Amino acid sequence: MTTTMLSLFRDAPIGLGTWHMGESRLAAQTEADAILHALERGVRLIDTAEMYADGGAEGVVGQALKAFGANRRDALCIVTKVLPTHASRDGTIAACEASLRRLGLEYVDLFLLHWEGSVPYERTLEGFAALRERGLIRHWGVSNFDAPELAAWCATEARMGLDAGRDACAANQVYYSLQARGPEFDLLPAMSARRMPLMAYTPLASGELAQDARLAAIAAPLGLSAAQLALAWVVRGGEVVAIPKSATPARIDENLAAATVALDADTLARIDALYPPPKRKQPLAMI
Ligand SMILES: NC(=O)c1ccc[n+]([C@@H]2O[C@H](COP(=O)([O-])OP(=O)(O)OC[C@H]3O[C@@H](n4cnc5c(N)ncnc54)[C@H](OP(=O)(O)O)[C@@H]3O)[C@@H](O)[C@H]2O)c1
């Protein structure tokens, strides 16, 4: 993890997810406009994947990035992911090249293994290292890795001599929300010890938390919506970046405003009463 990316996550802890974008040609322009809106409003991190709409989401992100302008591209953190079935050395390289074509980019900032498959970590890491050597990715990382898998991945990096400074696994993207607090038990502390940020996917529990009347009752006196409270809670510790998805400009603005909300101890206790922290190890939830 470089100081640059860690500080980017700290300065802009709310990014934008793109799952389900690019699925319909009719909606594509609206989605690209929404992503552009997010970028203009200060979102710095866009999360996508080759899996989403079979590359369609990357296409929509590419459309928005083109409109945003190449001169401002360096300030962004563009994240995409390789499917485990493509994660051999050569498959990883080919998948990244195809993602870059769809995104219209020369490099992505962070390239993640979407989830663990049957390919040995060494092969995927050989692909990641070759991509970084060629300047096609700035950093690599993983997704849906629980604490033991992450420890094994990091040990593999160390065995391969890939664990120094910017070469090391830069992030782990997992399901983390008020409805999925399992990572707090062991994964977050383990990542914290490595100074590795957690990228929280589905932070609104697929939109459910935005409709949660009990959460809304805690949020309203603070001048917040339930969605804002849920997002402010996810990023409260400074080591988590949240990537809520929305294709609605007003919701994007609402979500982004959560980045600057500080929650006091009383509010955190009321949230804990609604959604208790884990008391024991829970298997990592996946969506
Ligand atoms: N690595 C992985 O395996 C993995 C798995 C799942 C997701 N992800 C990533 O994480 C991103 C976010 O997760 P997600 O899309 O599953 O779920 P999410 O962000 O928790 O929720 C998205 C849903 O909430 C709605 N929404 C957003 N903001 C809202 C607001 N302020 N008020 C009311 N509704 C709101 C959205 O609708 P509108 O669009 O209509 O506003 C959408 O239906 C994904 O898009 C993807 O990039 C990664």
Ligand as a Chemical Component Dictionary entry (heavy atoms), coordinates in Angstrom:
data_LIG
# 
_chem_comp.id                   LIG 
_chem_comp.type                 NON-POLYMER 
_chem_comp.pdbx_formal_charge   0 
_chem_comp.three_letter_code    LIG 
# 
loop_
_chem_comp_atom.comp_id 
_chem_comp_atom.atom_id 
_chem_comp_atom.alt_atom_id 
_chem_comp_atom.type_symbol 
_chem_comp_atom.charge 
_chem_comp_atom.model_Cartn_x 
_chem_comp_atom.model_Cartn_y 
_chem_comp_atom.model_Cartn_z 
_chem_comp_atom.pdbx_ordinal 
LIG N1  N1  N 0  -16.165 -7.769 -5.112 1  
LIG C1  C1  C 0  -17.368 -8.279 -5.132 2  
LIG O1  O1  O 0  -17.559 -9.524 -5.136 3  
LIG C2  C2  C 0  -18.559 -7.369 -5.149 4  
LIG C3  C3  C 0  -19.841 -7.873 -4.871 5  
LIG C4  C4  C 0  -20.923 -6.993 -4.873 6  
LIG C5  C5  C 0  -20.717 -5.641 -5.139 7  
LIG N2  N2  N 1  -19.462 -5.175 -5.450 8  
LIG C6  C6  C 0  -19.232 -3.742 -5.768 9  
LIG O2  O2  O 0  -19.806 -2.944 -4.751 10 
LIG C7  C7  C 0  -20.721 -2.005 -5.320 11 
LIG C8  C8  C 0  -21.831 -1.673 -4.361 12 
LIG O3  O3  O 0  -22.574 -2.811 -3.994 13 
LIG P1  P1  P 0  -24.051 -3.116 -4.532 14 
LIG O4  O4  O 0  -24.252 -2.420 -5.814 15 
LIG O5  O5  O -1 -24.208 -4.584 -4.471 16 
LIG O6  O6  O 0  -25.030 -2.551 -3.388 17 
LIG P2  P2  P 0  -25.191 -1.185 -2.581 18 
LIG O7  O7  O 0  -24.214 -0.160 -3.010 19 
LIG O8  O8  O 0  -25.245 -1.544 -1.130 20 
LIG O9  O9  O 0  -26.666 -0.751 -3.004 21 
LIG C9  C9  C 0  -26.970 -0.360 -4.302 22 
LIG C10 C10 C 0  -28.481 -0.136 -4.391 23 
LIG O10 O10 O 0  -28.858 0.897  -3.484 24 
LIG C11 C11 C 0  -29.525 1.944  -4.198 25 
LIG N3  N3  N 0  -29.074 3.210  -3.581 26 
LIG C12 C12 C 0  -27.849 3.771  -3.651 27 
LIG N4  N4  N 0  -27.794 4.915  -2.942 28 
LIG C13 C13 C 0  -29.036 5.077  -2.413 29 
LIG C14 C14 C 0  -29.616 6.077  -1.590 30 
LIG N5  N5  N 0  -28.912 7.134  -1.164 31 
LIG N6  N6  N 0  -30.925 5.929  -1.219 32 
LIG C15 C15 C 0  -31.653 4.866  -1.645 33 
LIG N7  N7  N 0  -31.154 3.888  -2.427 34 
LIG C16 C16 C 0  -29.845 3.999  -2.802 35 
LIG C17 C17 C 0  -29.120 1.797  -5.636 36 
LIG O11 O11 O 0  -30.133 2.210  -6.528 37 
LIG P3  P3  P 0  -29.918 3.305  -7.702 38 
LIG O12 O12 O 0  -28.766 2.893  -8.546 39 
LIG O13 O13 O 0  -31.226 3.240  -8.437 40 
LIG O14 O14 O 0  -29.707 4.625  -7.024 41 
LIG C18 C18 C 0  -28.940 0.285  -5.755 42 
LIG O15 O15 O 0  -30.162 -0.351 -5.996 43 
LIG C19 C19 C 0  -21.184 -2.741 -6.594 44 
LIG O16 O16 O 0  -21.848 -1.881 -7.487 45 
LIG C20 C20 C 0  -19.868 -3.290 -7.085 46 
LIG O17 O17 O 0  -19.099 -2.273 -7.710 47 
LIG C21 C21 C 0  -18.394 -6.018 -5.427 48 
# 
loop_
_chem_comp_bond.comp_id 
_chem_comp_bond.atom_id_1 
_chem_comp_bond.atom_id_2 
_chem_comp_bond.value_order 
_chem_comp_bond.pdbx_ordinal 
LIG N1  C1  SING 1  
LIG C1  O1  DOUB 2  
LIG C1  C2  SING 3  
LIG C2  C3  SING 4  
LIG C2  C21 DOUB 5  
LIG C3  C4  DOUB 6  
LIG C4  C5  SING 7  
LIG C5  N2  DOUB 8  
LIG N2  C6  SING 9  
LIG N2  C21 SING 10 
LIG C6  O2  SING 11 
LIG C6  C20 SING 12 
LIG O2  C7  SING 13 
LIG C7  C8  SING 14 
LIG C7  C19 SING 15 
LIG C8  O3  SING 16 
LIG O3  P1  SING 17 
LIG P1  O4  DOUB 18 
LIG P1  O5  SING 19 
LIG P1  O6  SING 20 
LIG O6  P2  SING 21 
LIG P2  O7  DOUB 22 
LIG P2  O8  SING 23 
LIG P2  O9  SING 24 
LIG O9  C9  SING 25 
LIG C9  C10 SING 26 
LIG C10 O10 SING 27 
LIG C10 C18 SING 28 
LIG O10 C11 SING 29 
LIG C11 N3  SING 30 
LIG C11 C17 SING 31 
LIG N3  C12 SING 32 
LIG N3  C16 SING 33 
LIG C12 N4  DOUB 34 
LIG N4  C13 SING 35 
LIG C13 C14 SING 36 
LIG C13 C16 DOUB 37 
LIG C14 N5  SING 38 
LIG C14 N6  DOUB 39 
LIG N6  C15 SING 40 
LIG C15 N7  DOUB 41 
LIG N7  C16 SING 42 
LIG C17 O11 SING 43 
LIG C17 C18 SING 44 
LIG O11 P3  SING 45 
LIG P3  O12 DOUB 46 
LIG P3  O13 SING 47 
LIG P3  O14 SING 48 
LIG C18 O15 SING 49 
LIG C19 O16 SING 50 
LIG C19 C20 SING 51 
LIG C20 O17 SING 52 
# 
